[in-house]
Amino acid sequence: MIKTFGKHYIVDYIGCNKDIINSIDDIEEIMISVAKQVNTTIISSNFNQFYPYGVSGVLIISESHFTIHTWVDEGFVAIDMFVCDLDIDLDKAVELFKQKLQAKNYKIKKIMRDNIL
């Protein structure tokens, strides 16, 4: 019997607003906002501002996690989302992040986590 444990999306956002992606406050607000809008349950968060630029962060959610890393010079953001609740709409999250980061484009890898070898 095939058991699906969750959905894992790895998304690269290209051409993002450099002011937004270099702000720890903006990144944390965006991450929390999107997580809430797709009905995840936030357990904890941790974000770090790098100097001269860049932000990394993680949201631990009861359904698993969302992580983010920014490369300000390139206007590039990498987001990793894993959820074990298959009803959570990660496609909606992808679009919300695109809007909030003001990304020009993105590429995505979608993985279904299951017990198939």
Secondary structure by P-SEA (a helix, b strand, c coil): cccccbbbbbbbbccccccccccaaaaaaaaaaaaaaacccccbbbbbbcccccccccccccccbbbbbbbccccbbbbbbbbccccccaaaaaaaaaaaaccccbbbbbbbbcccc
